[in-house]
Amino acid sequence: MDLERVSQELYRLPPTEFTAARNAKAAEARLQGRADLATSLKKLRRPSVGAWLANLLVVEDSRDVDHLIDLGAQLRSSAKNLDGEQIRKVSKDKAVTVSKLARAAGAKASRMDQPASSAAMTELETTLEAAFADAAAAQELQAGRLARGLQYSGLGVALPTGPSSSGRPGGSSSPTRQTAAERAAKRRAFDRAKTDADRADAELAEAKRSVVLAERELRRLRAAEASAARRSRDAQKRAATARKKFRG
């Protein structure tokens, strides 16, 4: 029995079963004479429903979780080389993957008779968004031992509430701590702003392409006009010559 393996097992359990299972494991470790392990296990905090669902997805839907993380890595590594259409495609793929994972998590919660409130689902989606946006958050998620959801502020990843699964401080319990609703509102505002920015980039790229095509068409029309003018002058000359011959 080691801390990492037992932690992973515990954090896959529904939150309602966590405390009893953790205490049983700690007692077992103590009986084996492993007081340090027992102490470490007792420090593990019961996960929120959103964090539990994220831990469950890492195990049972790892392919989709990895895909989401790969999308984020792709966007960060090549953002300067992507045009607006490519950025919009990655953003759409991310949104589809997050939605798919959220639906899968909701089904798991229902199947295991663990109610998942809208706040819990928001916490899960915010965690998935953080894993997409930040490599450190991705590693934290993939460890499968979250006690609280992750949040990405653009300056780094943070555990928004309570301690982490390893017992390290992961947030403040002060009155200034953001509520889940506030975080969700800010996340929605950020997503809207990012979507607008992606759309603006795509529209700019499309406008540039339209300008190039318009300039190309203008050059073609000017060339056609010049050619028509030459033909007209030649035709006028031939008509004048023919008129002189006819009169003479």
C-alpha positions as protocol buffer text, in pm:
chain_id: "A"
residue {
  index: 1
  type: MET
  ca { x: 0 y: 0 z: 0 }
}
residue {
  index: 2
  type: ASP
  ca { x: 147 y: 335 z: -107 }
}
residue {
  index: 3
  type: LEU
  ca { x: 9 y: 686 z: -84 }
}
residue {
  index: 4
  type: GLU
  ca { x: -19 y: 756 z: -458 }
}
residue {
  index: 5
  type: ARG
  ca { x: -204 y: 436 z: -545 }
}
residue {
  index: 6
  type: VAL
  ca { x: -440 y: 457 z: -248 }
}
residue {
  index: 7
  type: SER
  ca { x: -505 y: 827 z: -317 }
}
residue {
  index: 8
  type: GLN
  ca { x: -604 y: 751 z: -674 }
}
residue {
  index: 9
  type: GLU
  ca { x: -842 y: 481 z: -555 }
}
residue {
  index: 10
  type: LEU
  ca { x: -997 y: 707 z: -293 }
}
residue {
  index: 11
  type: TYR
  ca { x: -1046 y: 1003 z: -528 }
}
residue {
  index: 12
  type: ARG
  ca { x: -1240 y: 787 z: -770 }
}
residue {
  index: 13
  type: LEU
  ca { x: -1497 y: 709 z: -500 }
}
residue {
  index: 14
  type: PRO
  ca { x: -1814 y: 919 z: -474 }
}
residue {
  index: 15
  type: PRO
  ca { x: -1762 y: 1200 z: -222 }
}
residue {
  index: 16
  type: THR
  ca { x: -2021 y: 1046 z: 10 }
}
residue {
  index: 17
  type: GLU
  ca { x: -1802 y: 736 z: 46 }
}
residue {
  index: 18
  type: PHE
  ca { x: -1466 y: 910 z: 63 }
}
residue {
  index: 19
  type: THR
  ca { x: -1424 y: 986 z: 432 }
}
residue {
  index: 20
  type: ALA
  ca { x: -1514 y: 638 z: 557 }
}
residue {
  index: 21
  type: ALA
  ca { x: -1288 y: 473 z: 298 }
}
residue {
  index: 22
  type: ARG
  ca { x: -1000 y: 710 z: 377 }
}
residue {
  index: 23
  type: ASN
  ca { x: -1027 y: 645 z: 748 }
}
residue {
  index: 24
  type: ALA
  ca { x: -1035 y: 269 z: 689 }
}
residue {
  index: 25
  type: LYS
  ca { x: -719 y: 288 z: 478 }
}
residue {
  index: 26
  type: ALA
  ca { x: -547 y: 504 z: 739 }
}
residue {
  index: 27
  type: ALA
  ca { x: -640 y: 254 z: 1010 }
}
residue {
  index: 28
  type: GLU
  ca { x: -508 y: -31 z: 797 }
}
residue {
  index: 29
  type: ALA
  ca { x: -178 y: 152 z: 747 }
}
residue {
  index: 30
  type: ARG
  ca { x: -150 y: 217 z: 1118 }
}
residue {
  index: 31
  type: LEU
  ca { x: -206 y: -153 z: 1193 }
}
residue {
  index: 32
  type: GLN
  ca { x: 78 y: -231 z: 953 }
}
residue {
  index: 33
  type: GLY
  ca { x: 303 y: -5 z: 1157 }
}
residue {
  index: 34
  type: ARG
  ca { x: 313 y: 263 z: 886 }
}
residue {
  index: 35
  type: ALA
  ca { x: 229 y: 568 z: 1093 }
}
residue {
  index: 36
  type: ASP
  ca { x: 364 y: 816 z: 836 }
}
residue {
  index: 37
  type: LEU
  ca { x: 141 y: 672 z: 565 }
}
residue {
  index: 38
  type: ALA
  ca { x: -158 y: 674 z: 801 }
}
residue {
  index: 39
  type: THR
  ca { x: -95 y: 1041 z: 881 }
}
residue {
  index: 40
  type: SER
  ca { x: -64 y: 1131 z: 513 }
}
residue {
  index: 41
  type: LEU
  ca { x: -387 y: 949 z: 431 }
}
residue {
  index: 42
  type: LYS
  ca { x: -574 y: 1130 z: 708 }
}
residue {
  index: 43
  type: LYS
  ca { x: -469 y: 1461 z: 550 }
}
residue {
  index: 44
  type: LEU
  ca { x: -647 y: 1378 z: 226 }
}
residue {
  index: 45
  type: ARG
  ca { x: -953 y: 1599 z: 190 }
}
residue {
  index: 46
  type: ARG
  ca { x: -1290 y: 1487 z: 68 }
}
residue {
  index: 47
  type: PRO
  ca { x: -1330 y: 1598 z: -295 }
}
residue {
  index: 48
  type: SER
  ca { x: -1599 y: 1829 z: -418 }
}
residue {
  index: 49
  type: VAL
  ca { x: -1841 y: 1670 z: -665 }
}
residue {
  index: 50
  type: GLY
  ca { x: -1687 y: 1865 z: -954 }
}
residue {
  index: 51
  type: ALA
  ca { x: -1335 y: 1752 z: -862 }
}
residue {
  index: 52
  type: TRP
  ca { x: -1451 y: 1393 z: -817 }
}
residue {
  index: 53
  type: LEU
  ca { x: -1607 y: 1393 z: -1163 }
}
residue {
  index: 54
  type: ALA
  ca { x: -1283 y: 1528 z: -1310 }
}
residue {
  index: 55
  type: ASN
  ca { x: -1085 y: 1249 z: -1138 }
}
residue {
  index: 56
  type: LEU
  ca { x: -1330 y: 994 z: -1274 }
}
residue {
  index: 57
  type: LEU
  ca { x: -1298 y: 1127 z: -1629 }
}
residue {
  index: 58
  type: VAL
  ca { x: -920 y: 1096 z: -1614 }
}
residue {
  index: 59
  type: VAL
  ca { x: -958 y: 722 z: -1552 }
}
residue {
  index: 60
  type: GLU
  ca { x: -1264 y: 633 z: -1756 }
}
residue {
  index: 61
  type: ASP
  ca { x: -1250 y: 885 z: -2042 }
}
residue {
  index: 62
  type: SER
  ca { x: -875 y: 935 z: -2065 }
}
residue {
  index: 63
  type: ARG
  ca { x: -876 y: 952 z: -2446 }
}
residue {
  index: 64
  type: ASP
  ca { x: -1106 y: 1255 z: -2453 }
}
residue {
  index: 65
  type: VAL
  ca { x: -920 y: 1419 z: -2161 }
}
residue {
  index: 66
  type: ASP
  ca { x: -588 y: 1368 z: -2340 }
}
residue {
  index: 67
  type: HIS
  ca { x: -739 y: 1506 z: -2662 }
}
residue {
  index: 68
  type: LEU
  ca { x: -850 y: 1820 z: -2482 }
}
residue {
  index: 69
  type: ILE
  ca { x: -505 y: 1868 z: -2331 }
}
residue {
  index: 70
  type: ASP
  ca { x: -338 y: 1805 z: -2669 }
}
residue {
  index: 71
  type: LEU
  ca { x: -559 y: 2071 z: -2828 }
}
residue {
  index: 72
  type: GLY
  ca { x: -443 y: 2324 z: -2570 }
}
residue {
  index: 73
  type: ALA
  ca { x: -78 y: 2231 z: -2621 }
}
residue {
  index: 74
  type: GLN
  ca { x: -124 y: 2261 z: -2997 }
}
residue {
  index: 75
  type: LEU
  ca { x: -277 y: 2605 z: -2965 }
}
residue {
  index: 76
  type: ARG
  ca { x: -5 y: 2731 z: -2729 }
}
residue {
  index: 77
  type: SER
  ca { x: 285 y: 2594 z: -2934 }
}
residue {
  index: 78
  type: SER
  ca { x: 170 y: 2722 z: -3272 }
}
residue {
  index: 79
  type: ALA
  ca { x: -59 y: 3014 z: -3193 }
}
residue {
  index: 80
  type: LYS
  ca { x: 157 y: 3258 z: -3388 }
}
residue {
  index: 81
  type: ASN
  ca { x: 139 y: 3036 z: -3697 }
}
residue {
  index: 82
  type: LEU
  ca { x: -235 y: 2972 z: -3693 }
}
residue {
  index: 83
  type: ASP
  ca { x: -473 y: 3185 z: -3895 }
}
residue {
  index: 84
  type: GLY
  ca { x: -815 y: 3289 z: -3771 }
}
residue {
  index: 85
  type: GLU
  ca { x: -991 y: 2990 z: -3928 }
}
residue {
  index: 86
  type: GLN
  ca { x: -752 y: 2740 z: -3766 }
}
residue {
  index: 87
  type: ILE
  ca { x: -785 y: 2907 z: -3425 }
}
residue {
  index: 88
  type: ARG
  ca { x: -1162 y: 2897 z: -3458 }
}
residue {
  index: 89
  type: LYS
  ca { x: -1145 y: 2526 z: -3551 }
}
residue {
  index: 90
  type: VAL
  ca { x: -936 y: 2443 z: -3242 }
}
residue {
  index: 91
  type: SER
  ca { x: -1168 y: 2649 z: -3021 }
}
residue {
  index: 92
  type: LYS
  ca { x: -1472 y: 2469 z: -3162 }
}
residue {
  index: 93
  type: ASP
  ca { x: -1307 y: 2129 z: -3112 }
}
residue {
  index: 94
  type: LYS
  ca { x: -1226 y: 2225 z: -2753 }
}
residue {
  index: 95
  type: ALA
  ca { x: -1584 y: 2331 z: -2685 }
}
residue {
  index: 96
  type: VAL
  ca { x: -1718 y: 2005 z: -2833 }
}
residue {
  index: 97
  type: THR
  ca { x: -1475 y: 1797 z: -2625 }
}
residue {
  index: 98
  type: VAL
  ca { x: -1556 y: 1981 z: -2300 }
}
residue {
  index: 99
  type: SER
  ca { x: -1928 y: 1938 z: -2369 }
}
residue {
  index: 100
  type: LYS
  ca { x: -1880 y: 1567 z: -2442 }
}
residue {
  index: 101
  type: LEU
  ca { x: -1684 y: 1516 z: -2120 }
}
residue {
  index: 102
  type: ALA
  ca { x: -1941 y: 1710 z: -1918 }
}
residue {
  index: 103
  type: ARG
  ca { x: -2222 y: 1490 z: -2055 }
}
residue {
  index: 104
  type: ALA
  ca { x: -2022 y: 1178 z: -1974 }
}
residue {
  index: 105
  type: ALA
  ca { x: -1958 y: 1305 z: -1621 }
}
residue {
  index: 106
  type: GLY
  ca { x: -2326 y: 1381 z: -1569 }
}
residue {
  index: 107
  type: ALA
  ca { x: -2417 y: 1029 z: -1679 }
}
residue {
  index: 108
  type: LYS
  ca { x: -2162 y: 881 z: -1438 }
}
residue {
  index: 109
  type: ALA
  ca { x: -2296 y: 1086 z: -1149 }
}
residue {
  index: 110
  type: SER
  ca { x: -2651 y: 974 z: -1224 }
}
residue {
  index: 111
  type: ARG
  ca { x: -2546 y: 611 z: -1256 }
}
residue {
  index: 112
  type: MET
  ca { x: -2367 y: 624 z: -921 }
}
residue {
  index: 113
  type: ASP
  ca { x: -2657 y: 805 z: -746 }
}
residue {
  index: 114
  type: GLN
  ca { x: -2437 y: 1106 z: -676 }
}
residue {
  index: 115
  type: PRO
  ca { x: -2629 y: 1432 z: -741 }
}
residue {
  index: 116
  type: ALA
  ca { x: -2433 y: 1675 z: -958 }
}
residue {
  index: 117
  type: SER
  ca { x: -2560 y: 2030 z: -916 }
}
residue {
  index: 118
  type: SER
  ca { x: -2512 y: 2307 z: -1170 }
}
residue {
  index: 119
  type: ALA
  ca { x: -2234 y: 2444 z: -947 }
}
residue {
  index: 120
  type: ALA
  ca { x: -2058 y: 2106 z: -955 }
}
residue {
  index: 121
  type: MET
  ca { x: -2085 y: 2089 z: -1334 }
}
residue {
  index: 122
  type: THR
  ca { x: -1954 y: 2445 z: -1360 }
}
residue {
  index: 123
  type: GLU
  ca { x: -1659 y: 2349 z: -1139 }
}
residue {
  index: 124
  type: LEU
  ca { x: -1590 y: 2050 z: -1365 }
}
residue {
  index: 125
  type: GLU
  ca { x: -1607 y: 2255 z: -1685 }
}
residue {
  index: 126
  type: THR
  ca { x: -1384 y: 2525 z: -1534 }
}
residue {
  index: 127
  type: THR
  ca { x: -1133 y: 2253 z: -1442 }
}
residue {
  index: 128
  type: LEU
  ca { x: -1137 y: 2116 z: -1798 }
}
residue {
  index: 129
  type: GLU
  ca { x: -1095 y: 2467 z: -1939 }
}
residue {
  index: 130
  type: ALA
  ca { x: -795 y: 2522 z: -1708 }
}
residue {
  index: 131
  type: ALA
  ca { x: -636 y: 2194 z: -1822 }
}
residue {
  index: 132
  type: PHE
  ca { x: -681 y: 2307 z: -2183 }
}
residue {
  index: 133
  type: ALA
  ca { x: -528 y: 2648 z: -2117 }
}
residue {
  index: 134
  type: ASP
  ca { x: -235 y: 2563 z: -1890 }
}
residue {
  index: 135
  type: ALA
  ca { x: 20 y: 2278 z: -1886 }
}
residue {
  index: 136
  type: ALA
  ca { x: 49 y: 2282 z: -1506 }
}
residue {
  index: 137
  type: ALA
  ca { x: -328 y: 2247 z: -1474 }
}
residue {
  index: 138
  type: ALA
  ca { x: -320 y: 1960 z: -1723 }
}
residue {
  index: 139
  type: GLN
  ca { x: -66 y: 1774 z: -1508 }
}
residue {
  index: 140
  type: GLU
  ca { x: -271 y: 1840 z: -1195 }
}
residue {
  index: 141
  type: LEU
  ca { x: -582 y: 1701 z: -1361 }
}
residue {
  index: 142
  type: GLN
  ca { x: -411 y: 1395 z: -1508 }
}
residue {
  index: 143
  type: ALA
  ca { x: -281 y: 1297 z: -1165 }
}
residue {
  index: 144
  type: GLY
  ca { x: -644 y: 1211 z: -1084 }
}
residue {
  index: 145
  type: ARG
  ca { x: -629 y: 1329 z: -724 }
}
residue {
  index: 146
  type: LEU
  ca { x: -810 y: 1662 z: -722 }
}
residue {
  index: 147
  type: ALA
  ca { x: -988 y: 1765 z: -405 }
}
residue {
  index: 148
  type: ARG
  ca { x: -1107 y: 2093 z: -556 }
}
residue {
  index: 149
  type: GLY
  ca { x: -1156 y: 2215 z: -909 }
}
residue {
  index: 150
  type: LEU
  ca { x: -888 y: 2400 z: -1101 }
}
residue {
  index: 151
  type: GLN
  ca { x: -917 y: 2755 z: -1229 }
}
residue {
  index: 152
  type: TYR
  ca { x: -704 y: 2933 z: -1487 }
}
residue {
  index: 153
  type: SER
  ca { x: -683 y: 3310 z: -1455 }
}
residue {
  index: 154
  type: GLY
  ca { x: -445 y: 3372 z: -1744 }
}
residue {
  index: 155
  type: LEU
  ca { x: -156 y: 3424 z: -1503 }
}
residue {
  index: 156
  type: GLY
  ca { x: -129 y: 3068 z: -1381 }
}
residue {
  index: 157
  type: VAL
  ca { x: -330 y: 2782 z: -1246 }
}
residue {
  index: 158
  type: ALA
  ca { x: -483 y: 2786 z: -900 }
}
residue {
  index: 159
  type: LEU
  ca { x: -695 y: 2564 z: -684 }
}
residue {
  index: 160
  type: PRO
  ca { x: -987 y: 2798 z: -624 }
}
residue {
  index: 161
  type: THR
  ca { x: -1112 y: 2659 z: -295 }
}
residue {
  index: 162
  type: GLY
  ca { x: -975 y: 2456 z: -9 }
}
residue {
  index: 163
  type: PRO
  ca { x: -660 y: 2243 z: 9 }
}
residue {
  index: 164
  type: SER
  ca { x: -537 y: 2013 z: -264 }
}
residue {
  index: 165
  type: SER
  ca { x: -548 y: 1635 z: -241 }
}
residue {
  index: 166
  type: SER
  ca { x: -187 y: 1625 z: -128 }
}
residue {
  index: 167
  type: GLY
  ca { x: -267 y: 1844 z: 172 }
}
residue {
  index: 168
  type: ARG
  ca { x: -88 y: 2150 z: 36 }
}
residue {
  index: 169
  type: PRO
  ca { x: -266 y: 2485 z: 58 }
}
residue {
  index: 170
  type: GLY
  ca { x: -472 y: 2531 z: -252 }
}
residue {
  index: 171
  type: GLY
  ca { x: -673 y: 2842 z: -187 }
}
residue {
  index: 172
  type: SER
  ca { x: -790 y: 3081 z: 74 }
}
residue {
  index: 173
  type: SER
  ca { x: -1080 y: 3043 z: 311 }
}
residue {
  index: 174
  type: SER
  ca { x: -1103 y: 3418 z: 354 }
}
residue {
  index: 175
  type: PRO
  ca { x: -1427 y: 3606 z: 283 }
}
residue {
  index: 176
  type: THR
  ca { x: -1273 y: 3750 z: -35 }
}
residue {
  index: 177
  type: ARG
  ca { x: -1265 y: 3409 z: -202 }
}
residue {
  index: 178
  type: GLN
  ca { x: -1470 y: 3397 z: -518 }
}
residue {
  index: 179
  type: THR
  ca { x: -1788 y: 3194 z: -517 }
}
residue {
  index: 180
  type: ALA
  ca { x: -1852 y: 2928 z: -779 }
}
residue {
  index: 181
  type: ALA
  ca { x: -2116 y: 3151 z: -938 }
}
residue {
  index: 182
  type: GLU
  ca { x: -1870 y: 3442 z: -963 }
}
residue {
  index: 183
  type: ARG
  ca { x: -1606 y: 3219 z: -1116 }
}
residue {
  index: 184
  type: ALA
  ca { x: -1860 y: 3078 z: -1358 }
}
residue {
  index: 185
  type: ALA
  ca { x: -1971 y: 3428 z: -1460 }
}
residue {
  index: 186
  type: LYS
  ca { x: -1611 y: 3533 z: -1517 }
}
residue {
  index: 187
  type: ARG
  ca { x: -1543 y: 3216 z: -1713 }
}
residue {
  index: 188
  type: ARG
  ca { x: -1846 y: 3279 z: -1933 }
}
residue {
  index: 189
  type: ALA
  ca { x: -1732 y: 3638 z: -1989 }
}
residue {
  index: 190
  type: PHE
  ca { x: -1384 y: 3515 z: -2077 }
}
residue {
  index: 191
  type: ASP
  ca { x: -1524 y: 3251 z: -2316 }
}
residue {
  index: 192
  type: ARG
  ca { x: -1744 y: 3511 z: -2485 }
}
residue {
  index: 193
  type: ALA
  ca { x: -1451 y: 3750 z: -2522 }
}
residue {
  index: 194
  type: LYS
  ca { x: -1228 y: 3475 z: -2659 }
}
residue {
  index: 195
  type: THR
  ca { x: -1497 y: 3362 z: -2902 }
}
residue {
  index: 196
  type: ASP
  ca { x: -1542 y: 3721 z: -3018 }
}
residue {
  index: 197
  type: ALA
  ca { x: -1166 y: 3755 z: -3060 }
}
residue {
  index: 198
  type: ASP
  ca { x: -1146 y: 3430 z: -3256 }
}
residue {
  index: 199
  type: ARG
  ca { x: -1436 y: 3540 z: -3473 }
}
residue {
  index: 200
  type: ALA
  ca { x: -1273 y: 3880 z: -3531 }
}
residue {
  index: 201
  type: ASP
  ca { x: -947 y: 3710 z: -3630 }
}
residue {
  index: 202
  type: ALA
  ca { x: -1134 y: 3487 z: -3872 }
}
residue {
  index: 203
  type: GLU
  ca { x: -1325 y: 3783 z: -4016 }
}
residue {
  index: 204
  type: LEU
  ca { x: -1000 y: 3978 z: -4055 }
}
residue {
  index: 205
  type: ALA
  ca { x: -840 y: 3687 z: -4237 }
}
residue {
  index: 206
  type: GLU
  ca { x: -1146 y: 3657 z: -4461 }
}
residue {
  index: 207
  type: ALA
  ca { x: -1141 y: 4031 z: -4529 }
}
residue {
  index: 208
  type: LYS
  ca { x: -774 y: 4014 z: -4627 }
}
residue {
  index: 209
  type: ARG
  ca { x: -848 y: 3727 z: -4863 }
}
residue {
  index: 210
  type: SER
  ca { x: -1136 y: 3924 z: -5011 }
}
residue {
  index: 211
  type: VAL
  ca { x: -909 y: 4226 z: -5065 }
}
residue {
  index: 212
  type: VAL
  ca { x: -652 y: 4008 z: -5243 }
}
residue {
  index: 213
  type: LEU
  ca { x: -922 y: 3857 z: -5464 }
}
residue {
  index: 214
  type: ALA
  ca { x: -1073 y: 4201 z: -5532 }
}
residue {
  index: 215
  type: GLU
  ca { x: -735 y: 4346 z: -5628 }
}
residue {
  index: 216
  type: ARG
  ca { x: -674 y: 4048 z: -5854 }
}
residue {
  index: 217
  type: GLU
  ca { x: -1016 y: 4094 z: -6016 }
}
residue {
  index: 218
  type: LEU
  ca { x: -954 y: 4468 z: -6056 }
}
residue {
  index: 219
  type: ARG
  ca { x: -626 y: 4399 z: -6237 }
}
residue {
  index: 220
  type: ARG
  ca { x: -805 y: 4153 z: -6463 }
}
residue {
  index: 221
  type: LEU
  ca { x: -1082 y: 4402 z: -6542 }
}
residue {
  index: 222
  type: ARG
  ca { x: -830 y: 4680 z: -6614 }
}
residue {
  index: 223
  type: ALA
  ca { x: -641 y: 4450 z: -6847 }
}
residue {
  index: 224
  type: ALA
  ca { x: -968 y: 4357 z: -7017 }
}
residue {
  index: 225
  type: GLU
  ca { x: -1058 y: 4726 z: -7047 }
}
residue {
  index: 226
  type: ALA
  ca { x: -720 y: 4805 z: -7203 }
}
residue {
  index: 227
  type: SER
  ca { x: -755 y: 4515 z: -7444 }
}
residue {
  index: 228
  type: ALA
  ca { x: -1108 y: 4624 z: -7539 }
}
residue {
  index: 229
  type: ALA
  ca { x: -984 y: 4980 z: -7592 }
}
residue {
  index: 230
  type: ARG
  ca { x: -712 y: 4856 z: -7827 }
}
residue {
  index: 231
  type: ARG
  ca { x: -959 y: 4646 z: -8021 }
}
residue {
  index: 232
  type: SER
  ca { x: -1194 y: 4944 z: -8042 }
}
residue {
  index: 233
  type: ARG
  ca { x: -919 y: 5171 z: -8179 }
}
residue {
  index: 234
  type: ASP
  ca { x: -816 y: 4909 z: -8432 }
}
residue {
  index: 235
  type: ALA
  ca { x: -1176 y: 4857 z: -8535 }
}
residue {
  index: 236
  type: GLN
  ca { x: -1228 y: 5231 z: -8572 }
}
residue {
  index: 237
  type: LYS
  ca { x: -917 y: 5256 z: -8791 }
}
residue {
  index: 238
  type: ARG
  ca { x: -1035 y: 4968 z: -9009 }
}
residue {
  index: 239
  type: ALA
  ca { x: -1380 y: 5127 z: -9036 }
}
residue {
  index: 240
  type: ALA
  ca { x: -1230 y: 5462 z: -9139 }
}
residue {
  index: 241
  type: THR
  ca { x: -1013 y: 5296 z: -9401 }
}
residue {
  index: 242
  type: ALA
  ca { x: -1310 y: 5099 z: -9535 }
}
residue {
  index: 243
  type: ARG
  ca { x: -1521 y: 5415 z: -9546 }
}
residue {
  index: 244
  type: LYS
  ca { x: -1257 y: 5599 z: -9750 }
}
residue {
  index: 245
  type: LYS
  ca { x: -1233 y: 5311 z: -9998 }
}
residue {
  index: 246
  type: PHE
  ca { x: -1611 y: 5293 z: -10028 }
}
residue {
  index: 247
  type: ARG
  ca { x: -1639 y: 5667 z: -10099 }
}
residue {
  index: 248
  type: GLY
  ca { x: -1353 y: 5669 z: -10339 }
}
